[in-house]
Amino acid sequence: MSRSTSLSPSVIVTRLRAAGCVFAEDEAELLLSAARDPAHLRAMVDRRIDGLPLEHVFGWAEFRGRRIAVDPGVFVPRRRTEFLVEQAVALAPSRAVVVDLCCGSGALGAALAVSLERVELHASDVDPAAVRCARRNVTAVGGQVYEGDLYAPLPAATLRGRVDVLLANVPYVPTGEIELLPPEARIHEARVALDGGADGLDVLRRVTAQAARWLAPGGHLLFETSERQAPQAVETVARGGLVPRVVTCDELYATVVIGTRGK
Ligand SMILES: C[S@@+](CC[C@H](N)C(=O)[O-])C[C@H]1O[C@@H](n2cnc3c(N)ncnc32)[C@H](O)[C@@H]1O
């Protein structure tokens, strides 16, 4: 059989199922519809069977109804995080100044920007691959992306004390639990995107320690956490001088902490 012969849908389903893909039929349909030609289809099926997340195979993820570019190794924006963006949309004032810290692909900031009018959007990440990827998604909606550790690369002189919405979907998996993650995350997403230190809250503590200085009066910090970590995360927010509250979405299994600076 020639390498350019197209794979049949049933062969794709069988191969995906054998590789452990739970939604083999759905994935086969998506792969078939995304394939440019038989060789492209075969290459995508092979990569998926090797364990690459479907989003990395395609080079994009769907997030709040939009395609977000996702490069190899970059954290795939999760559907549950749409809940965080929904909260941010509800809290943002008009002409909001938005910062997306630990932005990964930049999905959160980009999705928020298209849901609001006249946003000033800044995003940053420490991982050069994430920054390259975010530049594609964030500049497309008029934002800017910086590379570096947390707040360090942001333009402090013009931004500090003006941020209305600070999105910070930081890594929050405890180091000891990384090996329990599915291989798609454990192997194909950067360790720096997942590892939150011994209790999962190391990066968050560094974010909350400085958040009040960057937020405008009445501004909000929003981040995701696990249900188990929420009480400690709330304490961390309060220690940073913000008023914390927790919102949850059962359907998406999402827990979001919001910390608000007093006016
Ligand atoms: C869980 S991923 C979230 C990405 C994106 N916010 C999202 O929800 O799709 C965490 C991101 O934080 C970045 N990161 C980890 N430590 C960082 C640090 N000290 N400074 C800046 N970014 C960091 C990682 O590179 C990764 O892109």
The ligand as an SDF file (V2000), in Angstrom:
LIG
                    3D

 27 29  0  0  0  0  0  0  0  0999 V2000
   -1.0180   25.8880   34.0390 C   0  0  0  0  0  0  0  0  0  0  0  0
   -0.1890   26.7570   32.7150 S   0  0  0  0  0  0  0  0  0  0  0  0
   -1.4860   27.9100   32.3260 C   0  0  0  0  0  0  0  0  0  0  0  0
   -1.3540   28.5900   31.0060 C   0  0  0  0  0  0  0  0  0  0  0  0
   -2.5550   29.4980   30.6760 C   0  0  0  0  0  0  0  0  0  0  0  0
   -2.7280   30.5060   31.7000 N   0  0  0  0  0  0  0  0  0  0  0  0
   -3.8070   28.6700   30.5450 C   0  0  0  0  0  0  0  0  0  0  0  0
   -4.5980   28.5940   31.4900 O   0  0  0  0  0  0  0  0  0  0  0  0
   -4.0000   28.0620   29.4700 O   0  0  0  0  0  0  0  0  0  0  0  0
    0.9470   27.7380   33.6570 C   0  0  0  0  0  0  0  0  0  0  0  0
    1.8660   28.6570   32.8300 C   0  0  0  0  0  0  0  0  0  0  0  0
    2.6910   29.3620   33.7870 O   0  0  0  0  0  0  0  0  0  0  0  0
    3.9680   29.5560   33.2410 C   0  0  0  0  0  0  0  0  0  0  0  0
    4.8860   29.8160   34.3630 N   0  0  0  0  0  0  0  0  0  0  0  0
    5.2950   28.9540   35.3230 C   0  0  0  0  0  0  0  0  0  0  0  0
    6.1040   29.5820   36.1940 N   0  0  0  0  0  0  0  0  0  0  0  0
    6.1900   30.8750   35.7840 C   0  0  0  0  0  0  0  0  0  0  0  0
    6.8740   32.0250   36.2820 C   0  0  0  0  0  0  0  0  0  0  0  0
    7.6200   31.9650   37.3890 N   0  0  0  0  0  0  0  0  0  0  0  0
    6.7430   33.1940   35.6140 N   0  0  0  0  0  0  0  0  0  0  0  0
    5.9720   33.2610   34.4900 C   0  0  0  0  0  0  0  0  0  0  0  0
    5.3080   32.2010   33.9560 N   0  0  0  0  0  0  0  0  0  0  0  0
    5.4170   31.0260   34.6080 C   0  0  0  0  0  0  0  0  0  0  0  0
    4.2340   28.2830   32.4630 C   0  0  0  0  0  0  0  0  0  0  0  0
    5.2430   28.4480   31.5020 O   0  0  0  0  0  0  0  0  0  0  0  0
    2.8420   27.9940   31.8730 C   0  0  0  0  0  0  0  0  0  0  0  0
    2.7120   28.5340   30.5900 O   0  0  0  0  0  0  0  0  0  0  0  0
  1  2  1  0
  2  3  1  0
  2 10  1  0
  3  4  1  0
  4  5  1  0
  5  6  1  0
  5  7  1  0
  7  8  2  0
  7  9  1  0
 10 11  1  0
 11 12  1  0
 11 26  1  0
 12 13  1  0
 13 14  1  0
 13 24  1  0
 14 15  1  0
 14 23  1  0
 15 16  2  0
 16 17  1  0
 17 18  1  0
 17 23  2  0
 18 19  1  0
 18 20  2  0
 20 21  1  0
 21 22  2  0
 22 23  1  0
 24 25  1  0
 24 26  1  0
 26 27  1  0
M  CHG  2   2   1   9  -1
M  END
$$$$
